[in-house]
Structures are given as structure tokens and as C-alpha cells.
Amino acid sequence: MKARWWVGILLLFLVLGGYLVLSPYFALRGLQAAIERQDAAALERYVDFPRVRENLKADLNAAMAKELEKAQDNPFAALGLLFAESLIQALVDALLTPEGLASLGTGKDPGEASLEEVRQWRLKRQGLSRVFVHHRDDPQTGLVMERQGLRWRVVRMVVNP
């Protein structure tokens, strides 16, 4: 009787361990398929769009402010900041499409990169509940996925401004 109990516990740990190891890869495959099919409903399951949009805007605004600090003596810097807001909004909207996501790490503009580029994505673990997805040619640019309950979702886009 005790042997069955221990076997049951061992099987439970094996299943949980398998989930922790394999689930991000299954989520990545689902994300890739949704992008290739341009399936907006499926993409919603894998991408937390409001959170990604907010984080991306904050990152781009911080990069813009850093550049403006370097050019404080330039009187046109403040004018540039006014135009930058609308440019950042347009950039975020272009990147948060299937075409924009597929172009991450390729060095190409959204729409120029083939949707099949997502097959070149690689996964790098950053802990038990966080992974970084990047194109094999550019390990600095990519997507951060976090486990939310039992599923994985993109919560941040890392781009080189």
C-alpha cells in the first residue's frame, strides 16, 4: 500500500516537472502558429496587448528622454519631444501586429519580414515563471513571456530604440 502511495507522489512530481519544463515551449509554438495564421483571436490568448503596449511606450519614452538630455542646449529638442509622442504611438501600433511581431530581431521593417521568420525564434529561460523569446540572429531584441496561472503570455517587448 505504501509503495503505491510513493509511486503516485513520484508520478505527480514528474508531471509537474514536465509541465514546468515544457509548457513555455508549447506556448511559443502556439504563439508562432497564431502569428503565421494572422489569427487575432489566438494572438489575444498569447499576448497581453494592454500591458505590452504600456511597457513599450514607457521604454521608448525613457529612451527618448535620455536622448533629449544629451541635447539640452538644442532649442529644437522640446519641439522634437512633441512630435515624438505621435511617432512612438505609431511605432507601437506597427509593432503590435502579426507582421510587426514577426519582424522582431530580423532587422527588417514590419511588413517586409516574412511571417515564417517566427520559426527562427528561440527561447531562453529567466526563471521558473519567465522566459525571453528572441530571433536566433538577435538575442537582444524579443518578447518576455510570463506564466499567468497555467498559461504563458507575452507581457513585454524588448526593442533596441
C-alpha positions in Angstrom: 0.0 0.0 0.0 2.8 2.4 0.9 4.6 1.6 -2.3 1.6 2.7 -4.4 1.4 6.0 -2.5 5.1 6.8 -3.2 4.7 5.9 -6.8 1.7 8.2 -7.0 3.6 11.1 -5.5 6.6 10.4 -7.8 4.3 10.5 -10.8 2.8 13.7 -9.6 6.2 15.3 -9.3 7.2 14.1 -12.8 4.0 15.6 -14.3 4.6 18.9 -12.5 8.2 19.0 -13.5 7.4 18.1 -17.1 4.8 21.0 -17.1 7.4 23.5 -15.8 9.9 22.4 -18.4 7.8 22.0 -21.5 4.9 24.5 -21.1 6.8 27.6 -22.3 7.8 25.7 -25.5 4.2 24.7 -26.1 3.2 28.4 -25.6 5.9 29.5 -28.0 4.6 27.1 -30.7 1.1 28.4 -30.2 2.3 32.0 -30.5 4.2 31.2 -33.6 1.2 29.5 -35.2 -1.1 32.4 -34.3 1.3 34.9 -35.9 1.8 32.8 -39.1 -2.0 32.4 -39.5 -2.6 36.1 -38.5 -5.3 34.8 -36.1 -6.1 37.8 -33.9 -8.3 35.7 -31.5 -5.5 33.2 -31.0 -2.9 36.0 -30.6 -5.1 37.5 -27.8 -4.6 34.3 -25.9 -0.8 34.6 -26.0 -0.2 38.4 -25.9 -1.3 40.7 -23.1 -1.7 43.7 -25.5 -2.6 46.4 -23.0 0.4 45.5 -20.8 2.8 45.2 -23.8 1.6 48.5 -25.2 2.1 50.3 -21.9 5.6 48.8 -21.3 6.7 49.5 -24.8 5.6 53.1 -24.7 7.3 53.6 -21.3 10.6 52.1 -22.7 10.5 54.2 -25.8 9.7 57.4 -23.9 12.6 56.7 -21.5 14.9 56.2 -24.4 13.7 59.5 -26.0 14.1 61.4 -22.7 17.7 60.0 -22.4 18.5 61.3 -25.9 17.0 64.7 -25.1 19.1 65.0 -22.0 22.2 64.8 -24.3 20.8 67.7 -26.4 19.6 70.1 -23.7 21.4 73.0 -25.3 19.4 72.5 -28.5 16.3 74.7 -28.6 14.5 72.3 -31.0 14.7 69.4 -28.6 11.4 70.3 -26.9 9.8 70.6 -30.3 11.1 67.1 -31.1 9.6 65.8 -27.9 6.2 67.0 -29.0 6.5 65.1 -32.3 8.0 62.1 -30.6 4.8 61.2 -28.8 2.8 60.7 -32.0 5.8 58.8 -33.6 6.0 56.5 -30.6 2.3 55.8 -30.7 2.6 54.9 -34.5 5.6 52.7 -33.8 3.9 50.8 -31.0 0.8 50.3 -33.2 3.0 49.0 -36.1 5.0 46.6 -33.8 1.9 45.1 -32.1 0.6 43.3 -35.2 1.4 39.8 -36.5 3.7 41.4 -39.1 5.4 43.6 -36.5 6.0 40.7 -34.2 7.4 38.6 -37.0 9.9 41.3 -37.8 11.4 41.3 -34.3 15.1 40.7 -34.4 15.3 40.4 -38.2 16.4 44.0 -38.9 13.5 44.5 -41.3 10.5 46.8 -41.0 7.1 45.3 -40.2 5.6 44.0 -43.4 9.0 43.4 -45.0 9.8 40.3 -42.9 8.1 37.1 -43.8 5.7 35.7 -41.2 7.7 32.5 -41.3 10.5 34.3 -39.5 8.8 33.4 -36.3 10.1 29.8 -36.8 13.6 31.2 -36.1 12.6 32.2 -32.6 14.5 30.7 -29.7 13.5 30.5 -26.0 15.8 31.5 -23.1 14.7 30.8 -19.6 14.8 33.6 -17.0 13.4 31.6 -14.1 10.5 29.3 -13.5 7.8 31.8 -14.5 9.6 33.9 -17.0 11.2 33.3 -20.5 12.7 35.5 -23.2 11.8 34.7 -26.8 14.2 36.1 -29.4 15.1 35.7 -33.1 18.2 33.5 -33.5 20.1 36.3 -35.2 19.4 38.9 -32.5 19.4 37.7 -28.9 18.9 41.3 -27.5 15.5 42.0 -29.1 12.5 39.9 -28.3 9.5 39.2 -26.2 9.2 38.4 -22.5 6.7 35.8 -21.6 5.4 35.2 -18.1 3.4 32.4 -16.6 -0.1 33.6 -15.6 -1.8 30.7 -13.9 -1.4 27.7 -16.1 -0.7 29.6 -19.4 2.1 31.7 -20.7 1.5 35.2 -22.2 3.8 37.9 -23.7 3.9 40.8 -21.2 6.8 42.9 -22.6 8.5 43.6 -25.9 12.2 44.4 -25.7 13.5 46.5 -28.7 16.6 48.4 -29.3 15.5 52.0 -29.7 
